[in-house]
Amino acid sequence: MTAPILLASASPRRRELLAHLGRPFTCTRVDADETPLPGETPQGMVIRLAEMKARAAHHNPHGVTIGADTVVTLDGIILGKPVDADDAARMLARLQGRDHTVWTGVAVLGPGDRSDVLAEATRVWFRPMTHAEIDAYVATGEPLDKAGAYGIQEKGARFVEKVEGDYFTVVGLPLCRLGTMLDQALGPASV
């Protein structure tokens, strides 16, 4: 029997993605202050937060705990989750008609306090959007709990012109790289 896997996230998107790897797991919610540190790079931030979340939830010395964090960057500025509908509308207005980068950090803590961390970047292009489109999308409530105020796998997909890199990084878990990390921590999965 393989060691249990704990996903330190309440995100339904991350749960759905992790299920694709074919390993049994459980989830727990971890609250974390996601404020960037002064001078922190997006890559450094997502790695720090992913590891912090995994460490906060890692209580089984024989199991594996996964932590993850995602941010959107535009012109070097980190866009996390919007604080309210007005903030979401401002973020989307800045993203429309432009490209931006999505960073996801993943930490896998394994038996013996073994840790493996990574940050993956994917570039996303948005088509131009009208104010009415932005307002209508914000009114759905979807942007309010997502980095950069959009869900590429949901209604926000209609604004995405192109993706360069790993689509799953944008959703919140780079599956190929995470699968390799889990194989190294637990041995190969039976597919």
NUFITOR-184453 format. One record per residue: residue in one letter; x negated, y negated, z of N, C-alpha, C, CB in turn. Coordinates in nm, 4 decimals, decimal comma. Atoms other than C-alpha are relative to their C-alpha. Glycine has a CB too. Example, Ala and Ser with C-alpha at 12.3 -4.5 7.8 and 13.67 -1.06 7.14 Angstrom:
BEGIN
SITE  A  -0,0890  0,1190  0,0000  -1,2300  0,4500  0,7800  -0,0900  -0,1200  0,0000  0,0992  -0,0027  0,1246
SITE  S  0,0820  0,1190  -0,0060  -1,3670  0,1060  0,7140  0,0770  -0,1090  0,0730  -0,0414  -0,0462  -0,1415
//
This chain:
BEGIN
SITE  M  -0,0851  0,1189  0,0000  0,0000  0,0000  0,0000  -0,0891  -0,1246  0,0000  0,0965  -0,0002  0,1235
SITE  T  0,0799  0,1223  0,0055  -0,1308  -0,3460  -0,0840  0,0308  -0,0884  0,1199  0,0263  -0,0765  -0,1311
SITE  A  -0,0191  0,0948  -0,1096  -0,1754  -0,6148  0,1758  0,1118  -0,0966  -0,0363  -0,1314  -0,0770  0,0310
SITE  P  -0,1093  0,0918  0,0294  0,1217  -0,8481  0,2094  -0,0503  -0,1359  -0,0511  0,0853  -0,0199  0,1244
SITE  I  0,0302  0,1326  0,0545  0,1229  -1,1773  0,0197  0,1013  -0,0975  0,0567  0,0028  -0,0004  -0,1569
SITE  L  -0,0850  0,1063  -0,0514  0,2610  -1,4941  0,1744  -0,0219  -0,1236  -0,0857  -0,0301  -0,0295  0,1503
SITE  L  0,0061  0,1244  0,0757  0,3384  -1,7960  -0,0433  0,0372  -0,1137  0,0939  0,0946  0,0039  -0,1248
SITE  A  -0,0218  0,1132  -0,0910  0,3035  -2,1130  0,1653  0,0675  -0,1129  -0,0771  -0,1347  -0,0488  0,0632
SITE  S  -0,0749  0,0980  0,0787  0,5701  -2,3007  -0,0296  0,1484  0,0337  0,0056  -0,0500  -0,0035  -0,1473
SITE  A  -0,1448  -0,0182  0,0079  0,9456  -2,3518  -0,0277  0,0502  -0,0261  -0,1414  0,0714  -0,0925  0,0994
SITE  S  -0,0378  0,0342  0,1368  0,9433  -2,4391  -0,3990  0,0629  0,1192  -0,0718  -0,1219  -0,0494  -0,0778
SITE  P  -0,0607  -0,1093  0,0762  1,1900  -2,2251  -0,5945  -0,0755  0,0267  -0,1302  0,1464  -0,0319  -0,0305
SITE  R  0,0764  -0,0184  0,1239  0,9776  -2,2820  -0,9056  -0,1224  0,0876  0,0250  -0,0431  -0,1365  -0,0582
SITE  R  0,1178  -0,0819  -0,0306  0,6670  -2,1397  -0,7410  0,0400  0,1442  0,0327  -0,0784  -0,0610  0,1178
SITE  R  -0,0486  -0,1361  -0,0290  0,8676  -1,8420  -0,6110  0,0268  0,0754  -0,1296  0,1287  -0,0046  0,0864
SITE  E  -0,0318  -0,0637  0,1288  0,9957  -1,7685  -0,9617  -0,1276  0,0360  -0,0764  0,0885  -0,0931  -0,0858
SITE  L  0,1251  -0,0263  0,0715  0,6471  -1,7971  -1,1109  -0,0776  0,1155  0,0630  -0,0870  -0,1258  -0,0022
SITE  L  0,0765  -0,1045  -0,0663  0,4787  -1,5783  -0,8504  0,0632  0,1373  -0,0228  -0,0105  -0,0292  0,1497
SITE  A  -0,0683  -0,1276  0,0254  0,7405  -1,3068  -0,9079  -0,0459  0,0612  -0,1322  0,1529  -0,0201  -0,0015
SITE  H  0,0465  -0,0504  0,1298  0,6087  -1,2768  -1,2664  -0,1282  0,0823  0,0123  -0,0229  -0,1161  -0,0957
SITE  L  0,1252  -0,0746  -0,0155  0,2810  -1,1367  -1,1308  0,0227  0,1425  0,0507  -0,0924  -0,0737  0,0952
SITE  G  -0,0345  -0,1377  -0,0335  0,4632  -0,8239  -1,0117  -0,0505  0,0509  0,1331  -0,0501  0,0873  -0,1036
SITE  R  0,0443  -0,0405  -0,1334  0,3422  -0,8219  -0,6526  0,1043  -0,0454  0,1013  -0,1409  -0,0596  0,0340
SITE  P  -0,0964  0,0428  -0,1024  0,5747  -0,8243  -0,3511  -0,0589  -0,1124  0,0852  0,0409  0,1196  0,0900
SITE  F  0,0458  0,1122  -0,0818  0,5550  -1,1424  -0,1452  0,1164  -0,0557  0,0800  -0,0633  -0,1104  -0,0877
SITE  T  -0,0974  0,0762  -0,0762  0,7350  -1,3513  0,1126  -0,0408  -0,1470  -0,0063  0,0093  0,0507  0,1483
SITE  C  0,0252  0,1449  0,0042  0,7581  -1,7302  0,1448  0,0206  -0,0610  0,1377  0,0923  -0,0692  -0,1033
SITE  T  -0,0218  0,0815  -0,1187  0,7299  -1,9791  0,4242  -0,0200  -0,1453  -0,0375  -0,0951  0,0414  0,1156
SITE  R  0,0126  0,1438  0,0249  0,7710  -2,3549  0,4264  -0,1123  -0,0558  0,0874  0,1350  -0,0741  0,0287
SITE  V  0,1085  0,0668  -0,0727  0,4667  -2,5602  0,5270  0,0139  -0,1497  -0,0260  -0,1427  0,0535  -0,0448
SITE  D  -0,0049  0,1457  0,0146  0,4968  -2,9313  0,5937  -0,1417  -0,0544  0,0053  0,0884  -0,0653  0,1107
SITE  A  0,1339  0,0575  0,0055  0,1905  -3,1333  0,5008  0,0093  -0,1461  -0,0411  -0,0902  0,0787  -0,0982
SITE  D  0,0111  0,1392  0,0419  0,1023  -3,4994  0,4754  -0,0721  -0,0009  -0,1346  -0,0764  -0,0875  0,1074
SITE  E  0,0556  -0,0048  0,1351  0,0458  -3,5319  0,0997  -0,0559  -0,1338  -0,0460  0,1053  0,0461  -0,0968
SITE  T  0,0576  0,1298  0,0318  -0,1009  -3,8823  0,1154  -0,1444  0,0178  -0,0465  0,0069  -0,0946  0,1222
SITE  P  0,1403  -0,0093  0,0441  -0,4214  -3,9144  -0,0902  -0,0929  -0,0696  0,0986  -0,0169  -0,0614  -0,1402
SITE  L  0,1018  0,0639  -0,0833  -0,7342  -3,9928  0,1088  -0,0671  -0,1109  -0,0810  -0,1056  0,1044  0,0502
SITE  P  0,0668  0,1070  0,0739  -0,9218  -4,3130  0,0191  -0,1106  0,0549  -0,0902  -0,0582  -0,1029  0,0972
SITE  G  0,1015  -0,0406  0,0957  -1,1295  -4,2548  -0,2945  0,0119  0,1438  -0,0481  -0,1328  -0,0196  0,0597
SITE  E  -0,0153  -0,1410  0,0370  -0,9988  -3,9010  -0,3380  0,0407  0,0152  -0,1464  0,1037  0,0675  0,0901
SITE  T  -0,0357  -0,0285  0,1390  -0,9861  -3,7642  -0,6930  0,1242  0,0891  -0,0020  -0,1187  0,0681  -0,0759
SITE  P  -0,1147  -0,0908  0,0091  -0,6731  -3,5828  -0,8158  -0,0414  0,1457  0,0208  0,0690  -0,0154  -0,1357
SITE  Q  0,0485  -0,1370  -0,0150  -0,8747  -3,2607  -0,8399  -0,0305  0,0306  0,1467  -0,1254  0,0224  -0,0864
SITE  G  0,0326  -0,0187  -0,1411  -1,0074  -3,3015  -0,4864  0,1238  0,0040  0,0878  -0,0918  -0,1099  0,0471
SITE  M  -0,1228  0,0049  -0,0793  -0,6634  -3,3861  -0,3522  0,0781  0,1303  -0,0076  0,0874  -0,1147  -0,0463
SITE  V  -0,0809  -0,1218  0,0113  -0,4832  -3,0814  -0,4931  -0,0720  0,1201  0,0614  0,0334  0,0285  -0,1475
SITE  I  0,0748  -0,1077  -0,0651  -0,7624  -2,8501  -0,3749  0,0133  -0,0112  0,1517  -0,1491  -0,0040  -0,0415
SITE  R  -0,0091  0,0211  -0,1452  -0,7583  -3,0027  -0,0254  0,1380  0,0390  0,0517  -0,0300  -0,1470  0,0354
SITE  L  -0,1354  -0,0278  -0,0469  -0,3794  -2,9822  0,0046  0,0371  0,1472  -0,0154  0,0997  -0,0861  -0,0752
SITE  A  -0,0289  -0,1427  0,0186  -0,3542  -2,6297  -0,1381  -0,0650  0,0818  0,1115  -0,0499  0,0487  -0,1387
SITE  E  0,0696  -0,0732  -0,1052  -0,6138  -2,5056  0,1079  0,0597  -0,0293  0,1378  -0,1485  -0,0350  -0,0011
SITE  M  -0,0600  0,0370  -0,1281  -0,4569  -2,6968  0,3979  0,1321  0,0752  0,0206  0,0234  -0,1531  0,0067
SITE  K  -0,1281  -0,0711  -0,0098  -0,1137  -2,5429  0,3243  -0,0220  0,1491  0,0239  0,0832  -0,0211  -0,1277
SITE  A  0,0272  -0,1429  -0,0179  -0,2582  -2,1920  0,2927  -0,0505  0,0276  0,1413  -0,1029  0,0491  -0,1038
SITE  R  0,0551  -0,0218  -0,1345  -0,4549  -2,2253  0,6186  0,1075  -0,0158  0,1076  -0,1156  -0,0979  0,0268
SITE  A  -0,1064  0,0211  -0,0986  -0,1485  -2,3563  0,8053  0,0923  0,1213  0,0112  0,0817  -0,1238  -0,0365
SITE  A  -0,0920  -0,1140  0,0006  0,0505  -2,0459  0,7078  -0,0683  0,1343  0,0186  0,0762  0,0018  -0,1278
SITE  H  0,0736  -0,1272  0,0011  -0,2239  -1,7787  0,7147  -0,0135  0,0560  0,1416  -0,1399  -0,0189  -0,0632
SITE  H  0,0023  -0,0575  -0,1344  -0,1553  -1,5669  1,0246  -0,0230  0,1505  -0,0006  0,1293  -0,0308  0,0710
SITE  N  0,0208  -0,1443  0,0089  -0,2066  -1,2107  0,8982  -0,1430  0,0264  -0,0476  0,1041  0,0661  -0,0963
SITE  P  0,1397  -0,0199  0,0389  -0,5758  -1,1131  0,8987  -0,0185  0,1049  -0,1103  -0,0804  0,0402  0,1208
SITE  H  0,0083  -0,1026  0,1038  -0,4993  -0,8265  0,6584  0,0736  -0,0412  -0,1269  0,0563  0,1314  0,0516
SITE  G  -0,0797  0,0442  0,1134  -0,2803  -1,0254  0,4222  -0,0679  -0,1097  -0,0791  0,1341  -0,0473  0,0469
SITE  V  0,0466  0,1072  0,0876  -0,3224  -1,2904  0,1548  0,1026  -0,1124  0,0065  -0,0205  0,0506  -0,1479
SITE  T  -0,0878  0,1168  -0,0007  -0,1801  -1,6411  0,1744  -0,0381  -0,0912  -0,1155  -0,0085  -0,0759  0,1356
SITE  I  0,0188  0,0890  0,1148  -0,1358  -1,8672  -0,1281  0,0551  -0,1376  0,0346  0,0697  0,0570  -0,1275
SITE  G  -0,0445  0,1382  -0,0125  -0,1169  -2,2454  -0,1009  -0,0166  -0,0685  -0,1341  -0,0787  -0,0750  0,1107
SITE  A  0,0083  0,0708  0,1281  -0,0564  -2,4810  -0,3929  0,0475  -0,1431  0,0161  0,0829  0,0718  -0,1080
SITE  D  -0,0444  0,1387  0,0030  -0,0143  -2,8486  -0,4669  -0,0161  -0,0521  -0,1426  -0,0804  -0,0878  0,1019
SITE  T  0,0003  0,0548  0,1354  0,0623  -3,0425  -0,7865  0,0171  -0,1511  0,0050  0,1115  0,0640  -0,0854
SITE  V  -0,0167  0,1443  0,0176  0,0179  -3,4080  -0,8819  -0,0083  -0,0336  -0,1484  -0,1074  -0,0790  0,0806
SITE  V  0,0081  0,0556  0,1355  0,0571  -3,6103  -1,1983  -0,0906  -0,1220  0,0082  0,1435  -0,0375  -0,0578
SITE  T  0,0835  0,1199  0,0032  -0,2033  -3,8703  -1,2936  0,0207  -0,0749  -0,1307  -0,1485  0,0363  0,0179
SITE  L  -0,0139  0,0887  0,1145  -0,1639  -4,1628  -1,5277  -0,0960  -0,1157  0,0196  0,1473  -0,0505  -0,0167
SITE  D  0,0998  0,1068  -0,0089  -0,4502  -4,4038  -1,5941  -0,0773  0,0057  0,1316  0,0672  -0,1363  -0,0147
SITE  G  0,0776  -0,0177  -0,1218  -0,6346  -4,2585  -1,2953  0,0787  -0,0175  0,1284  -0,1122  -0,0944  0,0000
SITE  I  -0,0847  0,0194  -0,1183  -0,3421  -4,3214  -1,0592  0,0790  0,1273  0,0262  0,0962  -0,1215  -0,0187
SITE  I  -0,0723  -0,1211  -0,0388  -0,1913  -4,0270  -0,8690  0,1473  -0,0329  0,0201  -0,0603  0,0619  0,1289
SITE  L  -0,1448  0,0106  -0,0172  0,1852  -3,9944  -0,8998  0,0476  0,1275  0,0681  0,0735  -0,0224  -0,1376
SITE  G  -0,0520  -0,1157  -0,0722  0,3216  -3,7610  -0,6345  0,1495  0,0092  -0,0195  -0,0344  -0,0080  0,1496
SITE  K  -0,1460  -0,0062  0,0057  0,6870  -3,7013  -0,5567  0,0558  -0,1395  0,0264  0,0565  0,1034  0,1032
SITE  P  -0,0578  0,1323  -0,0246  0,9037  -4,0131  -0,5790  0,0669  -0,0074  0,1370  0,1011  -0,0345  -0,1092
SITE  V  -0,0620  0,0173  -0,1318  1,0304  -4,1571  -0,2508  0,1509  -0,0180  -0,0096  -0,0611  -0,1195  0,0713
SITE  D  -0,1440  0,0181  0,0199  1,3730  -4,2393  -0,3966  0,0284  -0,0122  -0,1504  0,0519  -0,1265  0,0772
SITE  A  -0,0401  0,0067  0,1412  1,5677  -4,2809  -0,7233  -0,0686  -0,1155  -0,0732  0,1520  -0,0150  -0,0108
SITE  D  0,0655  0,1140  0,0651  1,4200  -4,6249  -0,7965  -0,1465  0,0315  -0,0305  0,0098  -0,1258  0,0889
SITE  D  0,1397  -0,0390  0,0206  1,0669  -4,4882  -0,7539  -0,0098  0,1000  -0,1156  -0,0598  0,0611  0,1299
SITE  A  -0,0018  -0,0975  0,1101  1,1526  -4,1959  -0,9873  0,0163  -0,0717  -0,1336  0,1141  0,1031  0,0198
SITE  A  -0,0229  0,0744  0,1244  1,2824  -4,4384  -1,2520  -0,1256  -0,0779  -0,0406  0,1197  -0,0965  0,0160
SITE  R  0,1243  0,0727  0,0294  0,9631  -4,6481  -1,2239  -0,1070  0,0943  -0,0550  -0,0521  -0,0707  0,1268
SITE  M  0,0992  -0,0972  0,0479  0,7439  -4,3395  -1,2661  0,0299  0,0418  -0,1433  -0,0031  0,1239  0,0915
SITE  L  -0,0378  -0,0453  0,1343  0,9362  -4,2186  -1,5704  -0,0194  -0,1103  -0,1033  0,1455  0,0473  -0,0012
SITE  A  0,0203  0,1128  0,0921  0,9253  -4,5656  -1,7281  -0,1487  -0,0145  -0,0343  0,0541  -0,1320  0,0623
SITE  R  0,1438  0,0073  0,0256  0,5451  -4,5588  -1,6919  -0,0478  0,1163  -0,0862  -0,0768  -0,0021  0,1316
SITE  L  0,0420  -0,1191  0,0740  0,5157  -4,2060  -1,8356  0,0521  0,0036  -0,1431  0,0456  0,1232  0,0723
SITE  Q  -0,0643  -0,0118  0,1313  0,7453  -4,2526  -2,1356  -0,0885  -0,0546  -0,1110  0,1338  -0,0730  -0,0001
SITE  G  0,0782  0,0409  0,1161  0,5754  -4,2718  -2,4733  -0,1502  0,0170  0,0156  0,0290  -0,1410  -0,0308
SITE  R  0,1434  -0,0115  -0,0300  0,2376  -4,1724  -2,3229  -0,0375  0,1429  0,0365  -0,0387  -0,0946  0,1143
SITE  D  0,0472  -0,1279  -0,0522  0,0239  -3,8804  -2,2212  -0,0480  -0,0194  0,1426  -0,1131  0,0586  -0,0885
SITE  H  0,0460  0,0006  -0,1386  -0,0681  -3,7935  -1,8644  -0,0583  0,1379  0,0317  0,1169  -0,0362  0,0987
SITE  T  0,0603  -0,1263  -0,0410  -0,2478  -3,5169  -1,6767  0,0675  0,0512  0,1258  -0,1511  -0,0161  0,0230
SITE  V  -0,0565  -0,0665  -0,1174  -0,0947  -3,2691  -1,4342  -0,1080  0,0896  0,0585  0,1289  0,0825  -0,0363
SITE  W  0,0974  -0,0801  -0,0739  -0,3251  -3,1160  -1,1734  0,0732  0,0900  0,0978  -0,1019  -0,0901  0,0742
SITE  T  -0,0488  -0,0909  -0,1032  -0,2367  -2,8066  -0,9719  -0,1195  0,0670  0,0653  0,0982  0,1059  -0,0590
SITE  G  0,1011  -0,0684  -0,0786  -0,4587  -2,6777  -0,6956  0,0600  0,1249  0,0609  -0,0570  -0,0920  0,1092
SITE  V  -0,0433  -0,1261  -0,0590  -0,4346  -2,3209  -0,5694  -0,1089  0,0491  0,0942  0,0311  0,1063  -0,1099
SITE  A  0,0912  -0,0619  -0,0957  -0,5929  -2,1643  -0,2624  0,0539  0,1380  0,0346  -0,0163  -0,0879  0,1284
SITE  V  -0,0352  -0,1360  -0,0403  -0,5909  -1,7913  -0,1912  -0,0900  0,0355  0,1175  -0,0161  0,1034  -0,1192
SITE  L  0,0730  -0,0415  -0,1192  -0,6922  -1,6942  0,1625  0,0261  0,1477  0,0186  0,0425  -0,0824  0,1267
SITE  G  -0,0147  -0,1441  -0,0078  -0,7580  -1,3256  0,1980  -0,0518  0,0581  0,1283  -0,0686  0,0638  -0,1133
SITE  P  0,0511  -0,0693  -0,1184  -0,8638  -1,0662  0,4493  -0,1405  -0,0479  0,0345  0,0000  0,1520  -0,0223
SITE  G  0,1311  0,0441  -0,0449  -1,1618  -1,1670  0,6585  -0,0230  -0,1480  -0,0234  -0,1068  0,0788  -0,0691
SITE  D  0,0066  0,1445  0,0230  -1,0840  -1,5369  0,5999  -0,0717  -0,0346  -0,1301  -0,0698  -0,0679  0,1163
SITE  R  0,0561  0,0248  0,1336  -1,2114  -1,5023  0,2413  0,0888  -0,1045  -0,0686  -0,0085  0,1340  -0,0858
SITE  S  -0,0813  0,0994  0,0697  -1,1018  -1,8033  0,0390  -0,0509  -0,0214  -0,1421  0,0001  -0,1328  0,0768
SITE  D  0,0278  0,0289  0,1403  -1,0847  -1,8810  -0,3290  0,0900  -0,1175  -0,0365  0,0255  0,1265  -0,0941
SITE  V  -0,0794  0,1181  0,0352  -0,9728  -2,2241  -0,4519  -0,0330  -0,0442  -0,1417  -0,0254  -0,1155  0,0998
SITE  L  0,0215  0,0533  0,1341  -0,9310  -2,3848  -0,7912  0,0937  -0,1164  -0,0239  0,0206  0,1089  -0,1070
SITE  A  -0,0881  0,1059  0,0491  -0,7836  -2,6866  -0,9634  0,0063  0,0132  -0,1511  -0,0503  -0,1432  0,0432
SITE  E  -0,0236  -0,0144  0,1434  -0,6345  -2,6644  -1,3115  0,0680  -0,1272  -0,0496  0,0871  0,1271  -0,0315
SITE  A  -0,0584  0,1213  0,0575  -0,5511  -2,9624  -1,5363  0,0650  0,0328  -0,1341  -0,1078  -0,1103  -0,0172
SITE  T  -0,0714  -0,0140  0,1269  -0,2995  -2,9769  -1,8223  0,0474  -0,1386  -0,0432  0,1209  0,0998  0,0128
SITE  R  -0,0407  0,1295  0,0546  -0,2271  -3,2730  -2,0476  0,1396  0,0121  -0,0613  -0,1025  -0,0502  -0,1060
SITE  V  -0,1392  0,0000  0,0455  0,1365  -3,3601  -2,1272  0,0299  -0,1330  -0,0683  0,0982  0,0244  0,1189
SITE  W  -0,0426  0,1204  0,0720  0,2780  -3,6069  -2,3826  0,1508  -0,0131  0,0101  -0,0446  0,0046  -0,1489
SITE  F  -0,1427  0,0315  -0,0024  0,6179  -3,7713  -2,3305  0,0361  -0,0810  -0,1237  0,0378  -0,0776  0,1289
SITE  R  -0,0511  0,0844  0,1074  0,8213  -3,9128  -2,6138  0,0507  -0,1305  0,0609  0,1132  0,0725  -0,0801
SITE  P  -0,0611  0,1225  -0,0530  0,9513  -4,2702  -2,5826  0,1403  0,0290  0,0522  0,0050  -0,1102  -0,1086
SITE  M  -0,1308  -0,0194  -0,0632  1,2591  -4,2890  -2,3585  0,0666  -0,1357  0,0186  -0,0138  0,0740  0,1367
SITE  T  -0,0737  0,1234  -0,0256  1,5301  -4,5511  -2,3252  0,0272  -0,0114  0,1499  0,1334  -0,0035  -0,0812
SITE  H  -0,0373  0,0200  -0,1410  1,6289  -4,7032  -1,9912  0,1226  0,0837  0,0343  0,0277  -0,1499  0,0289
SITE  A  -0,1213  -0,0792  -0,0240  1,9662  -4,5293  -2,0265  -0,0347  0,1477  0,0194  0,0994  -0,0163  -0,1173
SITE  E  0,0414  -0,1395  -0,0160  1,7954  -4,1904  -2,0713  -0,0663  0,0222  0,1355  -0,0957  0,0409  -0,1126
SITE  I  0,0674  -0,0103  -0,1292  1,5769  -4,2508  -1,7673  0,1021  -0,0025  0,1128  -0,1021  -0,1139  0,0177
SITE  D  -0,1026  0,0110  -0,1045  1,8746  -4,3593  -1,5553  0,0862  0,1255  0,0077  0,0886  -0,1221  -0,0253
SITE  A  -0,0833  -0,1202  0,0027  2,0820  -4,0597  -1,6659  -0,0757  0,1194  0,0585  0,0454  0,0309  -0,1440
SITE  Y  0,0789  -0,1106  -0,0525  1,7992  -3,8184  -1,5882  -0,0186  -0,0141  0,1517  -0,1367  0,0064  -0,0706
SITE  V  0,0167  0,0220  -0,1438  1,7342  -3,9735  -1,2462  0,1310  0,0317  0,0731  -0,0443  -0,1465  0,0284
SITE  A  -0,1303  -0,0255  -0,0613  2,1098  -3,9499  -1,1726  0,0267  0,1493  0,0205  0,1099  -0,0602  -0,0856
SITE  T  -0,0172  -0,1444  -0,0204  2,0857  -3,5688  -1,2054  -0,0598  0,0450  0,1329  -0,0643  0,0782  -0,1151
SITE  G  0,0669  -0,0355  -0,1244  1,8690  -3,5684  -0,8903  -0,1233  0,0870  -0,0208  0,0961  0,0706  0,0903
SITE  E  0,1125  -0,0897  0,0271  1,6166  -3,3372  -1,0567  -0,1372  -0,0629  0,0266  0,0063  0,0459  -0,1427
SITE  P  0,1347  0,0574  -0,0162  1,3227  -3,5836  -1,0497  -0,0430  -0,0243  0,1448  -0,0072  -0,1292  -0,0738
SITE  L  0,0294  0,0475  -0,1347  1,3424  -3,6501  -0,6758  -0,0955  0,0876  0,0812  0,1261  -0,0132  0,0740
SITE  D  0,0900  -0,0853  -0,0786  1,1430  -3,3495  -0,5500  -0,1164  0,0535  -0,0830  0,0775  0,1164  0,0596
SITE  K  0,1037  -0,0484  0,0907  0,8883  -3,3203  -0,8304  -0,1092  -0,1053  -0,0209  0,0616  0,0393  -0,1345
SITE  A  0,1119  0,0892  0,0280  0,5439  -3,4681  -0,8826  0,0204  -0,0652  -0,1358  -0,1345  0,0764  0,0043
SITE  G  -0,0179  0,0723  0,1250  0,5633  -3,7369  -1,1498  0,1448  -0,0210  -0,0380  -0,0688  0,0718  -0,1093
SITE  A  -0,1445  0,0220  0,0174  0,9451  -3,7344  -1,1234  0,0604  0,0742  -0,1186  0,0267  -0,1465  -0,0161
SITE  Y  -0,0648  -0,0787  0,1047  1,0153  -3,4630  -1,3798  -0,0288  0,1477  0,0177  -0,0459  -0,0459  -0,1378
SITE  G  0,0168  -0,1448  0,0027  1,0602  -3,0900  -1,4180  -0,0090  0,0462  -0,1439  0,1159  0,0714  0,0731
SITE  I  0,0199  -0,0420  0,1391  0,9143  -2,9591  -1,7444  0,0822  0,1238  -0,0328  -0,1482  0,0273  -0,0269
SITE  Q  -0,0723  -0,1236  0,0208  1,0986  -2,6295  -1,6976  0,1514  -0,0193  0,0104  -0,0460  0,1034  0,0998
SITE  E  -0,1424  0,0275  -0,0158  1,4365  -2,7993  -1,6488  0,0416  -0,1104  -0,0977  0,0325  -0,0408  0,1468
SITE  K  -0,0521  0,1060  0,0874  1,6160  -3,1039  -1,7910  -0,1095  -0,0934  -0,0519  0,1042  -0,0811  0,0744
SITE  G  0,1106  0,0852  0,0419  1,2884  -3,2967  -1,8106  -0,0703  0,0494  -0,1258  -0,0993  -0,0113  0,1110
SITE  A  0,0627  -0,0567  0,1198  1,1785  -3,0659  -2,0933  0,0344  -0,0790  -0,1254  0,0423  0,1448  -0,0179
SITE  R  -0,0420  0,0715  0,1215  1,3705  -3,2796  -2,3415  -0,0863  -0,1226  -0,0312  0,1442  -0,0431  0,0137
SITE  F  0,0848  0,1165  0,0226  1,1171  -3,5606  -2,3005  -0,1436  0,0372  -0,0374  -0,0008  -0,0868  0,1232
SITE  V  0,1366  -0,0464  0,0221  0,8024  -3,3485  -2,3540  -0,0235  0,0289  -0,1478  -0,0288  0,1252  0,0840
SITE  E  0,0344  -0,0206  0,1412  0,6524  -3,3740  -2,7025  -0,1037  0,1088  -0,0191  -0,0506  -0,1286  -0,0606
SITE  K  0,1118  -0,0918  0,0192  0,3404  -3,1670  -2,6487  -0,0655  0,0299  0,1345  -0,1034  -0,0589  -0,0992
SITE  V  0,0748  -0,0412  -0,1183  0,1444  -2,9748  -2,3853  -0,1333  0,0558  -0,0475  0,0796  0,1060  0,0851
SITE  E  0,1334  -0,0509  0,0310  -0,2297  -2,9144  -2,4034  -0,0576  0,0596  0,1276  -0,0933  -0,1130  -0,0574
SITE  G  0,0452  -0,0692  -0,1197  -0,3368  -2,6518  -2,1509  0,1040  0,0993  0,0453  -0,0309  -0,0989  0,1117
SITE  D  -0,0863  -0,1022  -0,0574  -0,1536  -2,4123  -1,9227  0,1347  -0,0598  0,0422  -0,0688  0,0666  0,1200
SITE  Y  -0,1362  0,0457  -0,0321  0,2225  -2,4763  -1,9168  0,0323  0,0262  0,1474  0,1039  0,0708  -0,0908
SITE  F  -0,0344  -0,0367  -0,1368  0,2488  -2,2963  -1,5808  -0,0682  -0,0893  0,1029  -0,0367  0,1442  0,0255
SITE  T  0,0629  0,0982  -0,0880  0,0066  -2,5461  -1,4267  0,0954  -0,1168  0,0236  -0,1336  -0,0503  -0,0602
SITE  V  -0,0941  0,1119  -0,0109  0,2677  -2,8143  -1,4965  0,1184  0,0394  0,0883  0,0497  -0,0439  -0,1405
SITE  V  -0,1121  -0,0472  -0,0820  0,5420  -2,6035  -1,3363  -0,0420  0,0135  0,1465  0,0525  0,1353  -0,0531
SITE  G  0,0466  -0,0026  -0,1387  0,3259  -2,5530  -1,0255  -0,0895  0,1148  0,0413  0,1142  0,0005  0,0865
SITE  L  0,0929  -0,1089  -0,0311  0,1181  -2,2303  -1,0430  -0,0650  0,0492  -0,1288  0,0730  0,1169  0,0726
SITE  P  0,0675  -0,0529  0,1189  -0,1437  -2,1481  -1,3082  -0,0103  0,1520  0,0109  -0,1415  -0,0636  -0,0167
SITE  L  -0,0167  -0,1438  -0,0223  -0,0429  -1,7815  -1,3348  -0,1188  0,0849  -0,0410  0,1190  0,0472  -0,0729
SITE  C  0,1124  -0,0817  0,0451  -0,3345  -1,6421  -1,5345  -0,1136  -0,0055  0,1019  -0,0496  -0,0472  -0,1384
SITE  R  0,1108  0,0157  -0,0961  -0,5944  -1,7820  -1,2967  0,0386  0,0537  0,1377  -0,0411  -0,1487  0,0112
SITE  L  -0,0445  -0,0528  -0,1290  -0,3856  -1,6978  -0,9874  0,0003  0,1524  -0,0022  0,1402  -0,0533  0,0350
SITE  G  0,0016  -0,1459  0,0111  -0,3442  -1,3392  -1,1110  -0,1392  0,0558  0,0183  0,0553  0,0435  -0,1340
SITE  T  0,1389  -0,0429  -0,0156  -0,7214  -1,3068  -1,1363  -0,0451  -0,0144  0,1451  -0,0921  -0,0812  -0,0925
SITE  M  0,0360  0,0215  -0,1400  -0,7649  -1,4511  -0,7869  0,0595  0,1102  0,0885  0,0483  -0,1390  0,0474
SITE  L  -0,0643  -0,1053  -0,0798  -0,5147  -1,1997  -0,6431  -0,0632  0,1361  -0,0272  0,1506  0,0054  -0,0298
SITE  D  0,0692  -0,1256  0,0322  -0,6828  -0,9115  -0,8282  -0,1309  0,0104  0,0766  -0,0266  0,0101  -0,1514
SITE  Q  0,1274  -0,0002  -0,0717  -1,0128  -1,0115  -0,6683  0,0212  0,0196  0,1503  -0,0758  -0,1310  -0,0260
SITE  A  -0,0261  -0,0107  -0,1435  -0,8575  -1,0372  -0,3212  0,0610  0,1343  0,0386  0,0917  -0,1116  0,0439
SITE  L  -0,0762  -0,1191  -0,0365  -0,6355  -0,7273  -0,3336  -0,0252  0,1213  -0,0886  0,1441  -0,0319  -0,0027
SITE  G  0,0129  -0,1065  0,0982  -0,7451  -0,5173  -0,6274  0,1038  -0,0210  -0,1083  0,0159  0,1395  0,0657
SITE  P  -0,0904  0,0213  0,1125  -0,5689  -0,4923  -0,9627  0,1442  0,0386  0,0331  -0,0479  0,0789  -0,1199
SITE  A  -0,1428  -0,0290  -0,0167  -0,1901  -0,5025  -0,9686  0,0416  0,1029  -0,1032  0,0860  -0,1290  -0,0134
SITE  S  -0,0561  -0,0895  0,1016  0,0062  -0,2290  -1,1384  0,1086  -0,0770  -0,0719  0,0562  0,1332  0,0629
SITE  V  -0,0925  0,0839  0,0781  0,1918  -0,4012  -1,4181  0,1134  0,0833  -0,0542  -0,0733  -0,0702  -0,1153
//
